[in-house]
Amino acid sequence: MINPADRLSLVQEYYFSRKLKEVAQMNAEGKDVISLAIGSPDMPPSKETIDTLCQVAQMPDAHGYQPTMGTSELRNAMARFYKRFYNVELDPAKEVLPLIGSKEGILHTTLAFVNPGEGVLVPNPGYPTYTSLSKILGARVINYDLKENDGWQPDFEQLERLALENGDIRLMWVNYPNMPTGGRARRETYRRLVEFGRKHDIVIINDNPYSFILNEGEKLSILQVPGAKECCIELNSMSKSHNMPGWRVGMLMGCEQFVQWTLKVKSNIDSGTFRGIQLAAAKAMDNPDDWHREFNIGNYARRRRYAEEIMRILGCKFDPDQTGMFLWGRIPDGYTDCEQLTERVLHEARVFITPGFIFGSNGARYIRISLCAKDEKFAEAVSRIKNSAL
């Protein structure tokens, strides 16, 4: 009898992979479900980005394998982007590593830093891939709490206890602006994280793809903290900030040694990104401020108002100061759990929103609404929910 590897028993099929099959079946039955669940931007990249891709694709010599560490044009553009928006100085030849999406960076860095059986600190609630990939790779997942009354920031007293109780922690996942909670990045949190990492020899990885969404203020990076490069890596992505989720362009920034260790893993897994995508991504890095303001502030601000109205109709409470591509809200006490509410919304109003339990036990009484739908879809979703039996 042929059996799968034991590691498959440690994880489940990704929630959205499973649930989208059900939604597809409902659509096939003519139910026309409106999805407000997944954070996949529905707007296009800049015209200059698309034009560059088309131009390069016409070149007969542009279709071969590319350097695993990315073209110099893309690395330089990424370093320029970090200087322009985060005021972080990076050596494009040594401290920048383009990725085929930042999700792949989670795999590469875990392989580069964590031996089987060693500990990884994962936020609860947090991005499910931090947990699932850690388990698949044989790491020991150690959850640390994020709670609403702390602004979804880490509890550093708890982190110190966890570090003392688990002497083999190699990696800590951090995600600010936070997904799913919308908790804002804070300079003081970054400073304390750098201190924690240096004290315990733990690599702190800040996953930072949401700093442009609904954020007209200062863009924060953990690499702004003095000494951060001694123990920190930052991942970023063009999926959200540049409307390029399907292009799969991410980036890793850190000291030369960390980049080289990660590249050693990456070079054995992939063969680089198509040159046209790399050069188009480099062009997108130079989008003007007005482009970012229109797409990352104006469009999402309108949609956010619809999402807030849905939360109020459902009786959910939310922090109006949260930022990012989603709206996170606490469900009324009358529901047993968040999935009871999201299933009712799906089947009675034909609107798909995300139950917070998929992000960890601290999300069990929350729901998440994605802002990645056209205004007319949001208006229809509001109408359906308002007129349903909920």
C-alpha positions as CSV (number, residue, x, y, z in Angstrom):
1,M,0.0,0.0,0.0
2,I,1.3,3.5,-0.9
3,N,0.9,6.1,1.8
4,P,1.8,9.8,1.9
5,A,4.7,11.1,4.0
6,D,4.0,11.4,7.7
7,R,4.3,15.2,7.5
8,L,1.0,15.5,5.7
9,S,-0.8,14.4,8.9
10,L,0.5,17.5,10.6
11,V,-1.4,19.9,8.4
12,Q,-4.8,20.3,6.7
13,E,-5.6,21.6,3.3
14,Y,-5.5,25.4,3.4
15,Y,-8.9,26.7,4.5
16,F,-9.4,28.8,1.4
17,S,-8.5,25.9,-0.9
18,R,-11.3,23.9,0.7
19,K,-13.9,26.6,1.1
20,L,-13.5,28.0,-2.4
21,K,-14.6,24.6,-3.8
22,E,-17.9,25.0,-1.9
23,V,-18.2,28.6,-3.1
24,A,-17.6,27.4,-6.7
25,Q,-20.3,24.8,-6.4
26,M,-22.7,27.5,-5.0
27,N,-21.9,29.7,-8.0
28,A,-22.4,26.8,-10.4
29,E,-25.9,26.5,-8.9
30,G,-26.6,30.1,-9.8
31,K,-26.2,31.5,-6.3
32,D,-23.7,34.3,-7.3
33,V,-21.7,34.4,-4.1
34,I,-19.8,37.7,-3.4
35,S,-16.4,37.0,-2.0
36,L,-15.1,39.3,0.7
37,A,-12.7,36.7,2.0
38,I,-9.3,36.7,0.2
39,G,-6.8,39.5,0.1
40,S,-6.1,39.4,-3.7
41,P,-6.1,42.9,-5.1
42,D,-8.6,43.3,-7.9
43,M,-7.0,46.4,-9.5
44,P,-4.2,46.4,-12.1
45,P,-0.6,47.4,-11.8
46,S,0.5,50.7,-13.2
47,K,0.4,51.1,-17.0
48,E,4.2,51.5,-17.1
49,T,4.6,48.1,-15.3
50,I,2.4,46.3,-17.8
51,D,4.0,48.0,-20.8
52,T,7.5,47.0,-19.6
53,L,6.4,43.3,-19.3
54,C,5.0,43.4,-22.8
55,Q,8.1,45.0,-24.3
56,V,10.5,42.6,-22.7
57,A,8.3,39.6,-23.7
58,Q,8.8,40.6,-27.3
59,M,12.6,40.3,-27.0
60,P,13.9,37.0,-28.4
61,D,16.7,36.8,-25.9
62,A,14.7,37.4,-22.8
63,H,13.3,34.0,-22.2
64,G,16.2,32.0,-20.7
65,Y,17.0,31.2,-17.1
66,Q,17.7,34.2,-14.9
67,P,20.0,34.6,-11.9
68,T,18.5,33.0,-8.8
69,M,19.5,36.0,-6.8
70,G,17.6,38.3,-9.3
71,T,18.7,40.7,-11.9
72,S,20.8,43.7,-10.9
73,E,18.0,46.0,-12.2
74,L,15.5,44.5,-9.8
75,R,17.8,44.4,-6.8
76,N,18.8,48.0,-7.3
77,A,15.1,49.0,-7.6
78,M,14.3,47.2,-4.4
79,A,17.1,48.9,-2.5
80,R,16.0,52.3,-4.0
81,F,12.4,51.6,-2.9
82,Y,13.5,50.9,0.7
83,K,15.5,54.1,0.8
84,R,12.7,56.2,-0.7
85,F,9.8,54.9,1.5
86,Y,11.5,53.5,4.6
87,N,14.7,55.5,4.7
88,V,16.6,52.2,5.1
89,E,20.0,51.9,3.4
90,L,20.6,48.5,1.7
91,D,23.4,47.2,-0.5
92,P,21.6,45.8,-3.5
93,A,24.4,43.4,-4.3
94,K,24.6,41.9,-0.8
95,E,21.5,42.7,1.3
96,V,18.6,42.3,-1.1
97,L,17.2,39.0,-2.4
98,P,14.2,39.0,-4.8
99,L,11.8,36.1,-4.2
100,I,9.0,34.4,-6.1
101,G,6.5,35.8,-3.7
102,S,7.2,36.4,0.0
103,K,5.2,33.2,0.9
104,E,8.1,31.3,-0.6
105,G,10.4,33.3,1.6
106,I,8.8,31.7,4.6
107,L,9.9,28.3,3.3
108,H,13.4,29.5,2.4
109,T,14.2,31.2,5.7
110,T,12.8,28.4,7.8
111,L,15.0,25.9,5.9
112,A,18.0,28.2,6.2
113,F,17.7,28.8,10.0
114,V,15.7,26.0,11.7
115,N,16.7,22.4,12.2
116,P,14.0,19.7,12.7
117,G,12.7,19.8,16.2
118,E,13.9,23.3,17.0
119,G,11.5,26.1,18.0
120,V,9.8,28.8,16.0
121,L,7.7,31.6,17.6
122,V,4.5,32.1,15.7
123,P,1.8,34.8,16.5
124,N,-1.7,33.8,17.6
125,P,-3.6,35.0,15.7
126,G,-1.3,35.0,12.7
127,Y,-0.9,34.1,9.0
128,P,-1.6,30.3,8.9
129,T,1.4,29.6,6.6
130,Y,3.8,30.4,9.5
131,T,2.4,27.4,11.3
132,S,1.8,25.0,8.5
133,L,5.2,25.4,6.8
134,S,7.0,25.1,10.2
135,K,5.2,21.9,10.9
136,I,5.9,20.5,7.4
137,L,9.6,21.2,7.9
138,G,9.7,19.5,11.3
139,A,10.0,22.6,13.4
140,R,8.3,22.9,16.8
141,V,5.7,25.7,16.7
142,I,5.5,27.8,19.9
143,N,2.6,30.3,19.8
144,Y,2.9,33.7,21.4
145,D,-0.3,35.7,22.1
146,L,-1.5,38.8,20.4
147,K,-4.5,40.3,22.1
148,E,-6.9,43.2,21.4
149,N,-6.3,45.0,24.7
150,D,-2.6,45.2,23.8
151,G,-3.3,46.6,20.4
152,W,-2.3,43.2,18.9
153,Q,1.3,43.8,20.0
154,P,3.6,41.1,21.5
155,D,3.6,40.6,25.2
156,F,7.3,40.8,25.9
157,E,7.0,39.3,29.4
158,Q,5.4,36.2,27.8
159,L,8.2,36.1,25.1
160,E,10.9,36.1,27.8
161,R,9.2,33.2,29.6
162,L,8.9,31.3,26.3
163,A,12.6,31.9,25.5
164,L,13.7,30.7,28.9
165,E,11.4,27.6,28.8
166,N,12.5,26.7,25.2
167,G,16.2,27.1,24.8
168,D,16.3,26.1,21.2
169,I,14.1,28.8,19.6
170,R,15.7,29.9,16.3
171,L,13.1,32.0,14.6
172,M,10.3,34.4,15.4
173,W,7.6,35.5,12.9
174,V,6.3,39.1,13.2
175,N,3.8,40.7,10.9
176,Y,3.2,44.5,11.1
177,P,1.0,46.1,10.0
178,N,-0.7,43.0,11.3
179,M,-2.8,40.5,9.3
180,P,-5.5,39.6,10.2
181,T,-6.0,42.2,13.0
182,G,-5.0,45.4,11.4
183,G,-2.7,46.2,14.3
184,R,-0.4,49.1,13.4
185,A,3.4,48.9,13.2
186,R,5.0,50.6,16.2
187,R,8.6,51.8,16.4
188,E,8.7,50.9,20.1
189,T,7.6,47.3,19.3
190,Y,10.3,47.0,16.7
191,R,12.9,48.3,19.1
192,R,12.0,45.8,21.7
193,L,11.9,43.0,19.2
194,V,15.4,43.8,18.1
195,E,16.5,43.7,21.8
196,F,14.8,40.4,22.3
197,G,16.4,38.8,19.2
198,R,19.9,40.0,20.1
199,K,19.5,38.9,23.7
200,H,18.4,35.3,22.8
201,D,20.1,34.8,19.4
202,I,16.7,34.5,17.7
203,V,16.2,35.6,14.1
204,I,13.3,38.0,14.0
205,I,11.5,38.0,10.6
206,N,9.1,40.9,10.0
207,D,6.6,40.2,7.2
208,N,5.7,43.6,5.9
209,P,3.4,43.6,2.9
210,Y,0.7,45.9,4.2
211,S,2.5,49.2,5.1
212,F,1.0,51.1,2.1
213,I,-2.6,50.1,2.5
214,L,-4.7,52.8,4.1
215,N,-1.6,54.3,5.6
216,E,-0.7,57.9,4.6
217,G,1.7,58.2,7.5
218,E,5.3,57.1,7.9
219,K,6.1,53.7,6.6
220,L,7.9,51.6,9.3
221,S,10.4,48.8,8.9
222,I,12.1,46.8,11.6
223,L,15.4,47.5,9.7
224,Q,15.1,51.2,10.8
225,V,16.1,50.1,14.3
226,P,19.8,50.5,15.0
227,G,21.4,47.0,15.2
228,A,18.5,45.3,13.5
229,K,20.6,43.7,10.8
230,E,22.4,41.7,13.4
231,C,19.3,39.6,14.1
232,C,16.5,40.7,11.8
233,I,15.2,39.9,8.3
234,E,12.3,41.7,6.6
235,L,10.1,40.2,3.9
236,N,8.1,42.4,1.7
237,S,5.9,41.9,-1.4
238,M,4.6,43.7,-4.5
239,S,1.3,41.7,-4.3
240,K,-0.6,44.2,-2.1
241,S,1.2,47.5,-2.5
242,H,1.5,47.3,-6.3
243,N,-1.6,45.2,-7.3
244,M,0.6,42.3,-8.4
245,P,-0.5,39.2,-6.5
246,G,-0.3,36.9,-9.5
247,W,3.1,38.1,-10.6
248,R,4.7,36.5,-7.6
249,V,7.4,39.1,-6.7
250,G,8.6,39.4,-3.2
251,M,11.8,40.5,-1.5
252,L,14.0,39.6,1.4
253,M,16.2,42.2,3.1
254,G,18.9,41.5,5.7
255,C,22.6,41.3,6.3
256,E,24.9,39.7,3.8
257,Q,25.3,36.5,5.7
258,F,21.6,36.0,6.2
259,V,21.0,36.7,2.5
260,Q,23.7,34.2,1.5
261,W,22.3,31.4,3.7
262,T,18.8,32.0,2.3
263,L,20.1,32.1,-1.3
264,K,21.9,28.8,-0.7
265,V,18.5,27.2,0.0
266,K,16.6,29.2,-2.8
267,S,19.2,28.2,-5.5
268,N,18.4,24.6,-4.8
269,I,14.6,25.1,-5.1
270,D,13.9,27.5,-8.0
271,S,15.5,28.8,-11.1
272,G,14.7,32.5,-10.9
273,T,11.8,34.6,-12.3
274,F,11.1,35.5,-15.9
275,R,13.2,38.5,-17.0
276,G,10.1,40.4,-18.1
277,I,8.5,40.1,-14.7
278,Q,11.7,41.3,-13.0
279,L,12.2,44.3,-15.2
280,A,8.5,45.2,-15.0
281,A,8.7,44.9,-11.2
282,A,11.7,47.2,-11.2
283,K,9.6,49.7,-13.1
284,A,6.8,49.4,-10.7
285,M,9.1,50.2,-7.8
286,D,9.3,53.7,-9.2
287,N,5.6,54.3,-9.3
288,P,4.9,57.9,-8.4
289,D,3.4,58.9,-5.0
290,D,0.2,59.8,-6.7
291,W,-0.3,56.3,-7.9
292,H,0.1,54.8,-4.5
293,R,-2.2,57.4,-3.0
294,E,-5.0,56.6,-5.5
295,F,-4.8,52.8,-5.3
296,N,-3.6,52.2,-1.7
297,I,-5.5,55.0,0.0
298,G,-8.4,56.3,-2.1
299,N,-9.9,53.0,-3.4
300,Y,-9.5,51.1,-0.2
301,A,-10.9,54.0,1.9
302,R,-14.2,53.8,0.0
303,R,-14.3,50.0,0.4
304,R,-13.4,50.3,4.0
305,R,-16.6,52.3,4.7
306,Y,-18.7,49.5,3.2
307,A,-16.9,46.9,5.3
308,E,-17.5,48.9,8.4
309,E,-21.2,49.1,7.6
310,I,-21.3,45.3,7.2
311,M,-19.6,44.9,10.6
312,R,-22.3,47.2,12.2
313,I,-25.1,45.3,10.5
314,L,-23.8,42.1,11.9
315,G,-23.4,43.6,15.4
316,C,-19.6,43.2,15.4
317,K,-17.2,45.6,17.2
318,F,-14.1,46.8,15.5
319,D,-11.2,49.2,16.1
320,P,-11.5,52.1,13.6
321,D,-7.8,52.8,13.9
322,Q,-6.7,49.5,12.3
323,T,-5.0,49.6,9.0
324,G,-4.2,47.2,6.1
325,M,-6.3,45.4,3.5
326,F,-8.8,43.8,5.8
327,L,-11.3,44.8,8.5
328,W,-11.2,42.7,11.7
329,G,-14.2,42.6,14.0
330,R,-15.3,40.9,17.2
331,I,-18.6,38.9,16.8
332,P,-21.6,39.4,19.2
333,D,-21.7,37.2,22.3
334,G,-24.8,35.4,21.0
335,Y,-22.9,33.3,18.5
336,T,-21.2,30.1,19.6
337,D,-18.1,30.9,17.5
338,C,-17.1,32.9,14.4
339,E,-17.8,30.2,11.9
340,Q,-21.5,30.0,13.0
341,L,-21.8,33.6,11.9
342,T,-19.7,33.3,8.6
343,E,-21.7,30.2,7.6
344,R,-25.0,32.1,8.1
345,V,-23.7,35.0,6.1
346,L,-22.6,32.7,3.3
347,H,-25.7,30.6,3.0
348,E,-28.4,33.2,3.9
349,A,-26.9,36.3,2.3
350,R,-24.5,34.6,-0.2
351,V,-21.5,36.6,1.0
352,F,-18.2,34.9,1.8
353,I,-16.2,36.4,4.7
354,T,-13.4,34.8,6.7
355,P,-13.8,33.2,10.1
356,G,-11.0,34.3,12.5
357,F,-10.4,30.8,13.9
358,I,-8.3,30.0,10.9
359,F,-5.6,32.4,12.2
360,G,-5.4,30.8,15.6
361,S,-7.4,30.3,18.9
362,N,-7.2,34.0,19.7
363,G,-9.2,34.7,16.5
364,A,-12.0,32.4,17.5
365,R,-14.5,35.2,18.2
366,Y,-13.5,37.5,15.2
367,I,-14.3,37.7,11.5
368,R,-12.2,39.3,8.7
369,I,-13.6,41.2,5.7
370,S,-11.3,41.7,2.7
371,L,-11.3,45.0,0.9
372,C,-10.5,43.4,-2.4
373,A,-13.9,43.7,-4.2
374,K,-15.3,46.4,-6.5
375,D,-17.5,49.1,-4.9
376,E,-20.6,47.8,-6.6
377,K,-20.0,44.3,-5.2
378,F,-19.6,45.8,-1.7
379,A,-22.9,47.8,-2.1
380,E,-24.6,44.6,-3.2
381,A,-23.1,42.7,-0.2
382,V,-24.4,45.3,2.2
383,S,-27.8,45.1,0.7
384,R,-27.9,41.3,0.8
385,I,-26.8,41.1,4.5
386,K,-29.2,43.9,5.5
387,N,-32.1,42.2,3.8
388,S,-31.3,38.6,4.9
389,A,-32.7,36.8,7.9
390,L,-29.5,37.4,9.9
